[in-house]
Amino acid sequence: MDGGRPARLAFLVVSVPFSRVVVGGLTSLGGSESAWLGLARALKRRGEDVHVFATKLEPEAAGPDADGVVWHPMDDFGPMN
């Protein structure tokens, strides 16, 4: 955080399909996916504004997860920039 303002951070993910079950942690992920998702959630717990843009995001998985990380389809990346 910079002067009390949260940093706006984005993870761009070209990986496995992400459904609500995967995002919710009800199924296991590979090592690299688990690592960046753990980092994203830790940053969110620190108060940062964290977004994930995924190439294979199921429509029902879009939006904030239980930890507050916001999931988007990759097509939303351009308009947010």
GUVEX-907853 format. One record per residue: residue in one letter; x, y, z of N, C-alpha, C in turn. Coordinates in Angstrom, 2 decimals, decimal comma, always signed. Atoms other than C-alpha are relative to their C-alpha. Example, Ala and Ser with C-alpha at 12.3 -4.5 7.8 and 13.67 -1.06 7.14 Angstrom:
% residues 2
+-----+---------+---------+---------+---------+---------+---------+---------+---------+---------+
| res |     n_X |     n_Y |     n_Z |    ca_X |    ca_Y |    ca_Z |     c_X |     c_Y |     c_Z |
+-----+---------+---------+---------+---------+---------+---------+---------+---------+---------+
|   A |   +0,89 |   -1,19 |   +0,00 |  +12,30 |   -4,50 |   +7,80 |   +0,90 |   +1,20 |   +0,00 |
|   S |   -0,82 |   -1,19 |   -0,06 |  +13,67 |   -1,06 |   +7,14 |   -0,77 |   +1,09 |   +0,73 |
+-----+---------+---------+---------+---------+---------+---------+---------+---------+---------+
% end
This chain:
% residues 81
+-----+---------+---------+---------+---------+---------+---------+---------+---------+---------+
| res |     n_X |     n_Y |     n_Z |    ca_X |    ca_Y |    ca_Z |     c_X |     c_Y |     c_Z |
+-----+---------+---------+---------+---------+---------+---------+---------+---------+---------+
|   M |   +0,84 |   -1,17 |   +0,00 |   +0,00 |   +0,00 |   +0,00 |   +0,88 |   +1,23 |   +0,00 |
|   D |   -0,76 |   -1,24 |   +0,13 |   +1,21 |   +3,47 |   -0,86 |   -0,78 |   +1,13 |   +0,62 |
|   G |   +0,67 |   -1,11 |   -0,64 |   +0,19 |   +6,18 |   +1,58 |   -1,44 |   -0,29 |   +0,36 |
|   G |   +1,35 |   +0,36 |   -0,37 |   -2,92 |   +4,28 |   +2,61 |   -0,89 |   -0,39 |   -1,17 |
|   R |   +0,78 |   +0,41 |   +1,18 |   -4,12 |   +3,71 |   -0,95 |   +0,43 |   -1,40 |   -0,43 |
|   P |   -0,39 |   +1,33 |   +0,46 |   -4,25 |   +0,08 |   -2,07 |   +0,55 |   +0,04 |   -1,42 |
|   A |   -0,51 |   +0,16 |   +1,36 |   -2,23 |   -0,91 |   -5,10 |   -1,01 |   -0,81 |   -0,79 |
|   R |   +0,88 |   +0,77 |   +0,88 |   -4,28 |   -2,16 |   -8,04 |   +0,89 |   -0,96 |   -0,77 |
|   L |   -0,86 |   +1,03 |   +0,56 |   -2,70 |   -5,45 |   -9,11 |   -0,81 |   -0,95 |   -0,87 |
|   A |   +0,67 |   +0,95 |   +0,89 |   -3,56 |   -7,82 |  -11,95 |   +0,91 |   -1,19 |   -0,27 |
|   F |   -0,66 |   +1,23 |   +0,44 |   -2,58 |  -11,41 |  -12,66 |   -0,65 |   -0,39 |   -1,31 |
|   L |   +0,49 |   +0,46 |   +1,29 |   -2,91 |  -12,51 |  -16,28 |   +0,31 |   -1,48 |   -0,10 |
|   V |   -0,17 |   +1,44 |   -0,10 |   -3,45 |  -16,25 |  -16,43 |   -0,41 |   -0,70 |   -1,29 |
|   V |   +0,25 |   +0,86 |   +1,16 |   -3,15 |  -18,50 |  -19,47 |   +0,25 |   -1,41 |   +0,52 |
|   S |   -0,18 |   +1,24 |   -0,74 |   -3,79 |  -21,85 |  -17,85 |   -1,21 |   -0,90 |   -0,13 |
|   V |   +1,11 |   +0,96 |   -0,07 |   -6,33 |  -24,47 |  -16,87 |   -1,32 |   +0,76 |   +0,05 |
|   P |   +1,31 |   -0,64 |   -0,14 |  -10,05 |  -23,74 |  -17,03 |   -0,31 |   +0,27 |   +1,48 |
|   F |   +0,37 |   -0,36 |   -1,36 |  -11,29 |  -21,93 |  -13,92 |   -1,52 |   +0,08 |   +0,09 |
|   S |   +1,43 |   +0,00 |   -0,29 |  -14,81 |  -22,74 |  -12,74 |   -0,18 |   +0,51 |   +1,42 |
|   R |   +0,27 |   -0,44 |   -1,37 |  -16,50 |  -21,63 |   -9,51 |   +0,56 |   -1,03 |   +1,00 |
|   V |   -0,53 |   +1,07 |   -0,86 |  -15,44 |  -25,01 |   -8,01 |   +1,51 |   +0,15 |   +0,17 |
|   V |   -1,45 |   -0,18 |   -0,06 |  -11,78 |  -24,38 |   -8,87 |   +0,35 |   +1,28 |   +0,77 |
|   V |   -0,25 |   -1,27 |   -0,67 |  -11,85 |  -20,74 |   -7,76 |   -0,29 |   -0,11 |   +1,49 |
|   G |   +0,37 |   +0,16 |   -1,40 |  -13,53 |  -21,78 |   -4,52 |   +0,89 |   -0,95 |   +0,78 |
|   G |   -0,92 |   +0,89 |   -0,68 |  -10,75 |  -24,25 |   -3,73 |   -0,54 |   -1,39 |   +0,27 |
|   L |   +0,59 |   +1,32 |   -0,22 |  -12,95 |  -27,34 |   -3,92 |   +0,68 |   -1,09 |   -0,81 |
|   T |   -0,82 |   +0,94 |   +0,75 |  -10,58 |  -29,00 |   -6,41 |   +1,43 |   +0,50 |   +0,04 |
|   S |   -1,41 |   -0,40 |   -0,08 |   -6,82 |  -28,99 |   -6,54 |   +0,47 |   +0,64 |   -1,30 |
|   L |   -0,65 |   -0,65 |   +1,14 |   -4,67 |  -26,88 |   -8,85 |   +1,42 |   -0,53 |   -0,11 |
|   G |   -1,41 |   +0,33 |   +0,15 |   -1,21 |  -27,46 |  -10,23 |   +0,86 |   +0,93 |   +0,86 |
|   G |   -0,91 |   -0,76 |   -0,85 |   +1,84 |  -26,05 |   -8,46 |   +0,09 |   +1,46 |   -0,34 |
|   S |   -0,15 |   -1,42 |   +0,35 |   +2,25 |  -22,84 |  -10,43 |   -1,32 |   +0,76 |   +0,21 |
|   E |   +1,29 |   -0,67 |   -0,23 |   -1,48 |  -22,05 |  -10,30 |   -0,24 |   +0,23 |   +1,48 |
|   S |   +0,17 |   -0,15 |   -1,46 |   -1,56 |  -22,67 |   -6,54 |   +0,89 |   +1,13 |   +0,54 |
|   A |   -0,95 |   -1,02 |   -0,48 |   +1,49 |  -20,42 |   -6,07 |   -0,50 |   +1,41 |   -0,29 |
|   W |   +0,42 |   -1,38 |   +0,28 |   +0,18 |  -17,33 |   -7,88 |   -1,34 |   +0,31 |   +0,66 |
|   L |   +1,28 |   -0,27 |   -0,66 |   -3,32 |  -17,76 |   -6,43 |   +0,21 |   +0,27 |   +1,49 |
|   G |   -0,34 |   -0,28 |   -1,40 |   -1,85 |  -17,93 |   -2,93 |   +0,55 |   +1,40 |   +0,16 |
|   L |   -0,55 |   -1,36 |   -0,03 |   +0,10 |  -14,76 |   -3,67 |   -1,10 |   +1,04 |   -0,18 |
|   A |   +1,10 |   -0,95 |   +0,23 |   -3,00 |  -13,00 |   -5,04 |   -0,85 |   +0,15 |   +1,25 |
|   R |   +0,84 |   -0,07 |   -1,20 |   -5,00 |  -13,89 |   -1,93 |   +0,74 |   +0,64 |   +1,17 |
|   A |   -0,79 |   -0,64 |   -1,06 |   -2,16 |  -12,85 |   +0,41 |   +0,05 |   +1,51 |   -0,21 |
|   L |   -0,01 |   -1,43 |   +0,30 |   -1,95 |   -9,48 |   -1,35 |   -1,35 |   +0,63 |   +0,33 |
|   K |   +1,34 |   -0,50 |   -0,33 |   -5,71 |   -9,06 |   -0,98 |   -0,16 |   +0,15 |   +1,51 |
|   R |   +0,07 |   -0,08 |   -1,47 |   -5,45 |   -9,81 |   +2,76 |   +0,79 |   +1,20 |   +0,53 |
|   R |   -0,78 |   -1,19 |   -0,38 |   -2,85 |   -7,01 |   +2,95 |   -0,74 |   +1,29 |   -0,32 |
|   G |   +0,79 |   -1,18 |   +0,32 |   -5,49 |   -4,66 |   +1,57 |   +0,13 |   +0,49 |   -1,43 |
|   E |   -0,17 |   -0,41 |   +1,40 |   -4,47 |   -4,51 |   -2,09 |   -1,26 |   -0,32 |   -0,81 |
|   D |   +1,11 |   +0,20 |   +0,93 |   -7,00 |   -4,37 |   -4,96 |   +0,49 |   -0,99 |   -1,05 |
|   V |   -0,57 |   +1,08 |   +0,82 |   -6,34 |   -7,72 |   -6,70 |   -1,02 |   -0,54 |   -0,99 |
|   H |   +0,84 |   +0,51 |   +1,08 |   -7,76 |   -8,87 |  -10,04 |   +0,74 |   -1,11 |   -0,73 |
|   V |   -0,53 |   +1,09 |   +0,81 |   -7,24 |  -12,07 |  -12,04 |   -0,73 |   +0,02 |   -1,33 |
|   F |   +0,55 |   +0,08 |   +1,35 |   -7,75 |  -12,10 |  -15,81 |   +0,42 |   -1,35 |   -0,57 |
|   A |   -0,29 |   +1,37 |   +0,44 |   -8,01 |  -15,67 |  -17,11 |   -0,54 |   -0,26 |   -1,40 |
|   T |   +0,43 |   +0,33 |   +1,37 |   -8,19 |  -16,97 |  -20,67 |   -1,10 |   -1,05 |   -0,01 |
|   K |   +0,98 |   +1,08 |   -0,05 |  -10,33 |  -19,93 |  -19,59 |   -0,83 |   +0,10 |   +1,29 |
|   L |   +0,83 |   -0,23 |   -1,19 |  -12,75 |  -18,53 |  -17,01 |   -1,44 |   -0,31 |   -0,34 |
|   E |   +1,42 |   +0,32 |   +0,19 |  -16,20 |  -20,08 |  -16,79 |   -0,82 |   +1,22 |   +0,44 |
|   P |   +0,79 |   -1,19 |   -0,33 |  -18,90 |  -17,36 |  -16,71 |   -0,44 |   +0,08 |   +1,47 |
|   E |   +0,46 |   -0,02 |   -1,39 |  -20,14 |  -18,41 |  -13,24 |   +1,12 |   +0,30 |   +1,00 |
|   A |   -1,13 |   -0,26 |   -0,89 |  -16,64 |  -17,91 |  -11,80 |   +0,43 |   +1,47 |   +0,00 |
|   A |   -0,36 |   -1,42 |   +0,06 |  -16,43 |  -14,21 |  -12,73 |   -0,51 |   +0,73 |   +1,24 |
|   G |   +0,38 |   -0,79 |   -1,16 |  -16,57 |  -11,67 |   -9,92 |   +0,89 |   -0,32 |   +1,18 |
|   P |   -0,85 |   +0,22 |   -1,17 |  -15,13 |  -11,63 |   -6,41 |   -0,15 |   -1,41 |   +0,56 |
|   D |   +0,06 |   +1,29 |   -0,68 |  -14,21 |  -14,92 |   -4,76 |   -0,15 |   +0,23 |   +1,50 |
|   A |   +0,22 |   -0,09 |   -1,45 |  -14,57 |  -15,66 |   -1,04 |   +1,07 |   +0,84 |   +0,70 |
|   D |   -1,10 |   -0,78 |   -0,59 |  -11,22 |  -13,92 |   -0,37 |   +0,02 |   +1,44 |   -0,48 |
|   G |   +0,05 |   -1,36 |   +0,50 |  -12,14 |  -10,77 |   -2,30 |   +0,82 |   +0,26 |   -1,26 |
|   V |   -0,71 |   -0,12 |   +1,28 |   -9,93 |  -11,43 |   -5,35 |   -1,06 |   +0,02 |   -1,09 |
|   V |   +1,02 |   -0,13 |   +1,05 |  -11,91 |  -10,34 |   -8,42 |   +0,48 |   -0,69 |   -1,27 |
|   W |   -0,31 |   +0,79 |   +1,20 |  -11,93 |  -12,73 |  -11,40 |   -0,72 |   +0,59 |   -1,20 |
|   H |   +0,54 |   -0,55 |   +1,25 |  -12,45 |  -11,52 |  -14,99 |   +0,40 |   -0,89 |   -1,17 |
|   P |   -0,46 |   +0,63 |   +1,24 |  -12,43 |  -13,09 |  -18,44 |   +1,08 |   +0,90 |   -0,62 |
|   M |   -1,11 |   -0,75 |   +0,60 |   -9,33 |  -12,04 |  -20,39 |   -0,49 |   +1,15 |   -0,89 |
|   D |   +0,52 |   -1,06 |   +0,87 |  -11,51 |   -9,99 |  -22,77 |   -0,25 |   +1,31 |   +0,75 |
|   D |   +0,22 |   -1,21 |   -0,79 |  -12,13 |   -7,52 |  -19,91 |   +1,29 |   +0,76 |   +0,29 |
|   F |   -1,25 |   -0,64 |   -0,36 |   -8,43 |   -6,69 |  -19,59 |   +0,20 |   +1,34 |   -0,67 |
|   G |   -0,19 |   -1,26 |   +0,74 |   -8,32 |   -4,00 |  -22,30 |   -0,80 |   +1,15 |   +0,58 |
|   P |   +0,79 |   -1,10 |   -0,54 |  -11,22 |   -1,92 |  -20,95 |   +0,42 |   +0,45 |   +1,40 |
|   M |   -0,40 |   -0,39 |   -1,37 |   -9,76 |   -1,94 |  -17,41 |   +1,33 |   +0,77 |   -0,02 |
|   N |   -1,31 |   -0,67 |   +0,06 |   -6,41 |   -0,57 |  -18,59 |   -0,13 |   +1,49 |   -0,22 |
+-----+---------+---------+---------+---------+---------+---------+---------+---------+---------+
% end
